[in-house]
Amino acid sequence: MERRDFIKAGVIGLGAMAIADTATALQFYPKKSDKKWAVIYNTWCGSSRDAGVWISEGMGGIADVFDVRENPDLSAYDHIVVGGSIRSNTVSKEMQDYLTKNRDILKDKVRGFFCVQGNRKQPTGPENVKQLIDGHLSVITGVTGVPGRCFNGRITLNLLEPNEFKMMSEMKMDEYDYMKRVDFLEFGKEILASVK
Ligand SMILES: Cc1cc2nc3c(=O)[nH]c(=O)nc-3n(C[C@H](O)[C@H](O)[C@H](O)COP(=O)(O)O)c2cc1C
């Protein structure tokens, strides 16, 4: 990105902060693209925010990255990646509601699914994909046959809500981070290759 474009993006970003109630993606396009890509995620403590940005980076940074709580209108996008963090074996209620409400917009545009999860600190694999992608995100959206991956996540204790902090402390759950950026970059590349 040219220096002046970068500064422009920063100014736009500051303007966006002033109107915090309006949906604003992490609009960051290091490379130009004729296709319109978006990643939409849900997160509690930030794992899937980073996942979304890294997946976009794997695609060459061409996707707008949205938190589902912004309730974005994605109708102008051609290609959409959907994913999020897992609690009690599901994505957040906000994400489930959003996917249900926007099913018609999403059904022909979803190009990939992802989940970020603890999986009891065990490496994620096909069983997780079966449960959380095929048995959860695909069911809500009605979209099948696109790349889907479950990734190991992280816990940042001081970002947890009081109840969850208490629960994790009682379970003697310590802080951990099993996220590997390179895995997300690879997945971004895989999704991009799947639509060419
Ligand atoms: C209250 C709570 C419930 C969780 N439930 C699950 C679960 O059902 N399955 C799972 O694999 N991981 C579970 N996890 C682990 C999270 O999915 C993982 O730490 C993820 O990276 C957190 O994402 P976040 O940073 O967006 O909060 C849970 C974590 C917390 C704090």
PDBQT file of the ligand as one rigid body, heavy atoms in Angstrom, charges set to zero:
ROOT
HETATM    1  C1  LIG A 201     -16.853 -20.235  28.563  1.00  0.00    +0.000 C 
HETATM    2  C2  LIG A 201     -16.100 -20.964  27.491  1.00  0.00    +0.000 A 
HETATM    3  C3  LIG A 201     -16.705 -22.043  26.849  1.00  0.00    +0.000 A 
HETATM    4  C4  LIG A 201     -15.993 -22.751  25.868  1.00  0.00    +0.000 A 
HETATM    5  N1  LIG A 201     -16.609 -23.793  25.246  1.00  0.00    +0.000 NA
HETATM    6  C5  LIG A 201     -15.910 -24.514  24.336  1.00  0.00    +0.000 A 
HETATM    7  C6  LIG A 201     -16.512 -25.650  23.698  1.00  0.00    +0.000 A 
HETATM    8  O1  LIG A 201     -17.669 -25.993  23.904  1.00  0.00    +0.000 OA
HETATM    9  N2  LIG A 201     -15.747 -26.357  22.833  1.00  0.00    +0.000 N 
HETATM   10  C7  LIG A 201     -14.463 -26.027  22.536  1.00  0.00    +0.000 A 
HETATM   11  O2  LIG A 201     -13.813 -26.728  21.759  1.00  0.00    +0.000 OA
HETATM   12  N3  LIG A 201     -13.887 -24.911  23.088  1.00  0.00    +0.000 NA
HETATM   13  C8  LIG A 201     -14.573 -24.166  23.975  1.00  0.00    +0.000 A 
HETATM   14  N4  LIG A 201     -13.999 -23.057  24.551  1.00  0.00    +0.000 N 
HETATM   15  C9  LIG A 201     -12.660 -22.619  24.118  1.00  0.00    +0.000 C 
HETATM   16  C10 LIG A 201     -12.763 -21.461  23.120  1.00  0.00    +0.000 C 
HETATM   17  O3  LIG A 201     -13.487 -21.831  21.966  1.00  0.00    +0.000 OA
HETATM   18  C11 LIG A 201     -11.365 -20.981  22.695  1.00  0.00    +0.000 C 
HETATM   19  O4  LIG A 201     -10.639 -20.616  23.827  1.00  0.00    +0.000 OA
HETATM   20  C12 LIG A 201     -11.452 -19.805  21.723  1.00  0.00    +0.000 C 
HETATM   21  O5  LIG A 201     -10.145 -19.528  21.233  1.00  0.00    +0.000 OA
HETATM   22  C13 LIG A 201     -12.009 -18.567  22.394  1.00  0.00    +0.000 C 
HETATM   23  O6  LIG A 201     -12.357 -17.622  21.433  1.00  0.00    +0.000 OA
HETATM   24  P1  LIG A 201     -12.500 -16.084  21.766  1.00  0.00    +0.000 P 
HETATM   25  O7  LIG A 201     -11.099 -15.494  21.909  1.00  0.00    +0.000 OA
HETATM   26  O8  LIG A 201     -13.233 -15.489  20.628  1.00  0.00    +0.000 OA
HETATM   27  O9  LIG A 201     -13.249 -15.975  23.050  1.00  0.00    +0.000 OA
HETATM   28  C14 LIG A 201     -14.674 -22.351  25.524  1.00  0.00    +0.000 A 
HETATM   29  C15 LIG A 201     -14.101 -21.259  26.165  1.00  0.00    +0.000 A 
HETATM   30  C16 LIG A 201     -14.790 -20.567  27.138  1.00  0.00    +0.000 A 
HETATM   31  C17 LIG A 201     -14.136 -19.393  27.808  1.00  0.00    +0.000 C 
ENDROOT
TORSDOF 0
